Structures are given as structure tokens and as C-alpha cells.
Amino acid sequence: MPQEPDLEGMLDAVAPRLRALRQRRGLTLAELADETGISTSTLSRLESGLRRPTLDLLIRLAAAYRASLDDLVGAPQIADPRVHPKPFYRGGKAIIPLTRSNPDVHAYKMVLPGHPPDQPVEQRAHEGYDWIYVLSGRVRLALGDEEIVLEPGEAAEFDTRVPHGTASASLESAEVINLLSTQGERVHLRGAEPRD
């Protein structure tokens, strides 16, 4: 007969797990409240263990952290390690998550649409670190005043405090694997504005 999970212990462990996730993401309670629609006082009580999480609250927090409910509550690991990505779009790029909930680095496959070669690559700067690997097509990588073209099989890594941006190097689409630090993920995928 399978052993019953320790539900009380699992619920008690949610509070420190939620606090650690928020702190690793570099979010304040107010920023998380803005993103989830959950009041700062409720978030504070959840993180201190003074309030038990409801399914509604956990679903909103899981979406904000791009984590599964199992990750939030510390459910036992299931045998299937596969990630079931749900593609989404930002700035014309198709983005496919390749990780479930690594607190420090997020992996994505990105499809960059065709880009006119005579148009500049949009750049932004923020805290964080990025790494890209070109799967197919050619990719323009703009880093400050410099621009290089990456071919399939080439990789680049850079500090995102340097203004940077990527685009297909032609009117054909390109595909890359992109690893983003937590700070980089917040800016690239959630549309947050860089901070001074």
C-alpha cells in the first residue's frame, strides 16, 4: 500500500518555499502583488505561514514564477522528467520554455522572425547574464556599438548590463537556444522596464 503524503508538513513547507522563490527572483512583495493581483498583506502572510494557500493563490503565484503547482508545494517528484512547453510570443518572437523551475537560470528555444538587414537591432540593458546558441538561420547580435553575425552552431555569452539585442540576420527566421539569468528573464519575457 502506498504511503500517504504528509499533507501538514507539505503545507508548512510552502511558506519558506514561496519566500525563497520571490527572493531568488529579486522581487519585492509590492512587485509580486502588481504581477499577481494578490495584496501585499496576503503575500506577506503566505510567506510567514500565517495564512494557508488556496488553489487560486497558488495558481497565480505559479504563473508569476513560471513554476508548476507541484514545485510550489513540494509535491513528490513524478517519474516523468519531460518538460511540456507552452509556447508564447513576445515582440514577434516565438518563445518555448525548456525548463520548469530552475530558480537561477531559465532555458528557452526562441524563433526569431525574419528581420530586414538594413533595420537596426533594438537593444536594451539590464542586470543579468545571457547565453545564446544558434540552431538554424543566421543571427545578428548587437552589443553596444558592435554587431556580429552568428552562424548555426555558434554561441555567445554576455553581461546584459551592456546594451544588447538579437534579430534574424535575414528575412528568413532563425532559431536559438537562450539561457537567461533570473534578472534577464524578468526583463526579456515579462516586459519590465530596465531600472536605473
C-alpha positions in Angstrom: 0.0 0.0 0.0 1.5 3.4 -1.0 2.5 5.7 1.9 0.2 8.7 2.4 1.9 12.1 1.8 2.5 14.3 4.9 0.0 17.0 3.9 0.6 19.1 7.1 4.3 19.0 6.5 3.9 19.9 2.8 1.7 22.9 3.7 4.1 24.1 6.4 6.9 24.0 3.8 5.1 26.2 1.3 5.7 29.5 3.2 9.5 29.3 3.2 9.5 28.0 -0.4 7.4 31.0 -1.6 9.7 33.4 0.2 12.8 31.8 -1.3 11.3 31.9 -4.8 10.5 35.6 -4.6 13.9 36.5 -3.2 15.7 34.5 -5.8 13.7 36.3 -8.5 14.7 39.6 -6.9 11.1 40.7 -6.5 9.6 42.8 -3.7 6.3 42.0 -2.2 4.8 45.1 -3.9 6.2 44.0 -7.3 4.8 40.5 -6.9 1.5 42.0 -5.8 1.4 44.0 -9.0 2.1 41.0 -11.1 -0.3 38.6 -9.4 -3.1 40.8 -8.2 -2.6 39.4 -4.7 -2.4 42.0 -2.0 1.0 42.6 -0.3 -0.5 41.7 3.1 -1.8 38.4 1.8 1.6 37.6 0.2 3.3 38.5 3.4 1.0 36.2 5.5 1.5 33.4 3.0 5.3 33.7 3.2 5.3 33.9 7.0 3.0 30.8 7.3 0.1 32.9 8.9 -2.2 32.0 6.0 -2.7 28.7 4.2 -2.5 29.0 0.4 -5.6 28.4 -1.6 -5.6 26.9 -5.0 -6.5 30.3 -6.6 -3.5 31.9 -4.9 -1.1 29.1 -5.8 -2.2 29.2 -9.4 -1.5 32.9 -9.7 1.9 32.5 -7.9 2.9 29.6 -10.1 2.1 31.7 -13.2 4.2 34.6 -11.9 7.2 32.3 -11.1 6.7 30.1 -14.2 6.7 27.1 -12.0 4.3 24.2 -11.6 2.0 23.8 -8.6 4.0 20.7 -7.6 7.1 22.9 -7.4 5.4 25.4 -5.1 4.0 22.8 -2.7 7.0 20.4 -2.9 5.0 17.5 -4.1 7.0 14.3 -4.6 8.8 14.2 -8.0 6.9 12.2 -10.6 8.8 9.7 -12.7 8.4 11.6 -15.9 11.1 14.3 -16.2 9.9 15.7 -19.5 9.0 19.3 -19.8 5.7 20.1 -21.6 6.4 23.5 -23.0 3.7 26.0 -23.7 4.9 28.5 -26.4 4.1 32.2 -26.1 5.0 35.3 -28.1 6.9 38.5 -27.1 8.0 41.1 -29.6 7.2 38.9 -32.6 9.4 36.1 -31.2 8.0 32.6 -30.5 9.4 31.5 -27.1 9.3 27.9 -25.9 10.3 27.3 -22.3 12.7 24.4 -21.9 12.9 24.4 -18.1 10.2 24.1 -15.5 11.5 26.0 -12.5 15.2 26.4 -12.1 15.5 29.4 -9.7 18.7 30.8 -11.2 18.7 30.1 -15.0 15.9 29.7 -17.5 16.2 28.0 -20.8 14.2 28.8 -23.9 14.1 28.0 -27.5 13.3 31.2 -29.5 12.2 31.6 -33.1 13.3 35.0 -34.3 11.2 36.2 -37.2 12.9 37.5 -40.4 14.3 41.0 -40.0 15.3 43.5 -42.7 19.1 43.7 -42.8 19.0 47.5 -43.1 17.0 48.0 -39.9 18.8 48.3 -36.6 18.5 45.7 -33.9 16.6 47.0 -30.9 18.7 47.0 -27.7 18.2 47.3 -24.0 20.4 47.0 -20.9 19.5 45.5 -17.5 21.0 43.4 -14.7 21.7 39.8 -15.6 23.6 37.5 -17.9 22.6 35.8 -21.2 23.9 32.9 -23.3 22.6 32.1 -26.8 23.3 29.2 -29.2 22.2 29.3 -32.8 20.3 26.2 -34.0 19.4 27.4 -37.5 19.5 30.6 -39.6 21.9 33.5 -39.0 21.5 35.8 -36.0 22.6 39.4 -35.6 23.8 40.1 -32.1 24.1 43.8 -31.2 26.3 44.5 -28.2 26.6 48.3 -27.6 28.3 49.8 -30.7 29.4 46.4 -32.0 27.4 43.9 -34.1 28.3 40.4 -35.1 26.5 37.7 -37.1 26.3 34.2 -35.5 26.1 31.2 -37.7 24.4 27.8 -36.8 26.5 26.0 -34.1 27.9 29.3 -32.8 27.3 30.6 -29.3 27.7 33.8 -27.4 27.6 34.9 -23.8 27.4 38.4 -22.4 26.7 40.6 -19.5 23.3 42.2 -20.0 24.4 45.5 -18.5 25.8 46.2 -21.9 23.0 47.3 -24.3 22.2 44.3 -26.4 19.6 42.7 -28.8 19.2 39.9 -31.2 17.4 39.5 -34.6 17.5 37.3 -37.6 20.2 38.4 -40.0 17.9 38.0 -43.0 14.3 37.9 -44.0 14.3 34.2 -43.0 13.6 33.2 -39.4 16.3 31.9 -37.1 16.2 29.6 -34.1 18.3 29.9 -30.9 18.5 28.3 -27.5 18.7 31.1 -24.9 19.7 30.8 -21.3 18.8 33.8 -19.1 19.7 34.6 -15.6 16.7 35.4 -13.4 17.1 39.2 -13.8 17.4 38.7 -17.6 14.3 36.6 -17.7 12.2 39.2 -15.9 13.2 41.9 -18.4 13.0 39.9 -21.6 9.9 37.9 -21.0 7.7 40.0 -18.7 8.3 43.3 -20.4 9.6 45.1 -17.3 11.4 48.3 -17.9 15.1 48.4 -17.0 15.9 50.1 -13.7 18.4 52.9 -13.2 
